[in-house]
Amino acid sequence: MKTIGLIGGMSWESSAVYYRLINQGVRQRLGGAHSARSLMLSVDFGEVEKLQHEGKWEPLSQIMVDAASDLQKGGADCVVICTNTMHKMADDVAASVSIPLLHIADAAAERVKADGIKRVGLLGTAFTMEQDFYKGRLRERHGLDVIIPGEQDRKAVHDVIYSELIVGKVENASRRAYQGIIARLTDEGAEAIILGCTEIMLLVGPDDCPVPLYDTTVIHAAAAVDFALSSG
């Protein structure tokens, strides 16, 4: 079994879900008392969140590169960034190590394409929805048509993530707001919704969505299990 290297803490609420899903996945595949070989380097999200909102992406990139390097030195066979937003520096991270980086957008896109879906709605932080590092990858590498919410809806999605979900708060009013945003995306023709933030699954699930819902946390964790148990 290969060792999965996880960059976590962004936030730890979703990193804990990654850890659980990966270990459950290995046990389901191998049976008995089996669990995953993994390393997690968990950063201080208070520092990361501050730098994100200050637009200071260069020091953030260095934090991620240092984390990936430490995981490789510790014996990891791959790098998994346990957040969508910080894939903004995925290319820098991948270039800094000799082990593969398992990109969350690639894992999500492959699952979506396997189901024959072409047009998706994307929810995530403002950085993920508005900048091109994520939706551009979905479009250019995978040929998906990506719809994002309108300006007010993007602000609502972002604010709930940073004021509630990263600290473990799950509010019914926020769930209803997300349901409305999802409905508007489907009215615009979205055939499915990608939860492009690893915290959103704490708030909404398939019952909140009239079209297929792709939880990137679940998909990314499954991709890590596939890698760990692969023979290549």
Secondary structure by P-SEA (a helix, b strand, c coil): cbbbbbbccccaaaaaaaaaaaaaaaaaacccccccccccccccaaaaaaaaaacaaaaaaaaaaaaaaaaaaaccccccccccccccaaaaaaaacccccccaaaaaaaaaaaacccbbbbbcccccccccaaaaaaccccccccccccaaaaaaaaaaaacccccccccaaaaaaaaaaaaaaaaacccbbbcccccccccccccccccccccaaaaaaaaaaaaaaccc
